[in-house]
């Protein structure tokens, strides 16, 4: 079983704002930040 990586509120806010702007796709954002796409769209 793997442990979840803790993400700072600042990191979450930055990713969320970029996702809301819709300048990049979910796949592009996930690749840019090194996280799974479901973490963005879920």
Rosetta constraint file for C-alpha pairs under 8 A:
AtomPair CA 7 CA 11 HARMONIC 6.35 0.50
AtomPair CA 7 CA 12 HARMONIC 6.72 0.50
AtomPair CA 8 CA 12 HARMONIC 6.36 0.50
AtomPair CA 9 CA 13 HARMONIC 6.05 0.50
AtomPair CA 10 CA 14 HARMONIC 6.18 0.50
AtomPair CA 11 CA 15 HARMONIC 6.29 0.50
AtomPair CA 12 CA 16 HARMONIC 6.01 0.50
AtomPair CA 13 CA 17 HARMONIC 6.02 0.50
AtomPair CA 14 CA 18 HARMONIC 6.35 0.50
AtomPair CA 15 CA 19 HARMONIC 6.17 0.50
AtomPair CA 15 CA 29 HARMONIC 7.60 0.50
AtomPair CA 15 CA 33 HARMONIC 7.97 0.50
AtomPair CA 15 CA 40 HARMONIC 7.54 0.50
AtomPair CA 16 CA 20 HARMONIC 6.18 0.50
AtomPair CA 16 CA 40 HARMONIC 7.21 0.50
AtomPair CA 17 CA 21 HARMONIC 6.27 0.50
AtomPair CA 18 CA 22 HARMONIC 6.56 0.50
AtomPair CA 18 CA 23 HARMONIC 7.10 0.50
AtomPair CA 18 CA 24 HARMONIC 7.55 0.50
AtomPair CA 18 CA 29 HARMONIC 7.92 0.50
AtomPair CA 19 CA 23 HARMONIC 7.53 0.50
AtomPair CA 19 CA 24 HARMONIC 7.22 0.50
AtomPair CA 19 CA 25 HARMONIC 7.70 0.50
AtomPair CA 19 CA 26 HARMONIC 7.03 0.50
AtomPair CA 19 CA 29 HARMONIC 7.49 0.50
AtomPair CA 19 CA 40 HARMONIC 7.34 0.50
AtomPair CA 24 CA 28 HARMONIC 5.86 0.50
AtomPair CA 24 CA 29 HARMONIC 6.24 0.50
AtomPair CA 25 CA 29 HARMONIC 6.23 0.50
AtomPair CA 26 CA 30 HARMONIC 6.08 0.50
AtomPair CA 26 CA 37 HARMONIC 5.96 0.50
AtomPair CA 26 CA 40 HARMONIC 6.78 0.50
AtomPair CA 26 CA 41 HARMONIC 7.10 0.50
AtomPair CA 27 CA 31 HARMONIC 6.22 0.50
AtomPair CA 27 CA 37 HARMONIC 5.94 0.50
AtomPair CA 28 CA 32 HARMONIC 6.08 0.50
AtomPair CA 29 CA 33 HARMONIC 6.18 0.50
AtomPair CA 29 CA 37 HARMONIC 7.76 0.50
AtomPair CA 30 CA 34 HARMONIC 5.55 0.50
AtomPair CA 30 CA 35 HARMONIC 4.89 0.50
AtomPair CA 30 CA 36 HARMONIC 5.64 0.50
AtomPair CA 30 CA 37 HARMONIC 5.23 0.50
AtomPair CA 30 CA 40 HARMONIC 7.32 0.50
AtomPair CA 31 CA 35 HARMONIC 6.71 0.50
AtomPair CA 31 CA 36 HARMONIC 7.97 0.50
AtomPair CA 35 CA 39 HARMONIC 6.86 0.50
AtomPair CA 36 CA 40 HARMONIC 7.38 0.50
AtomPair CA 37 CA 41 HARMONIC 6.42 0.50
AtomPair CA 38 CA 42 HARMONIC 4.89 0.50
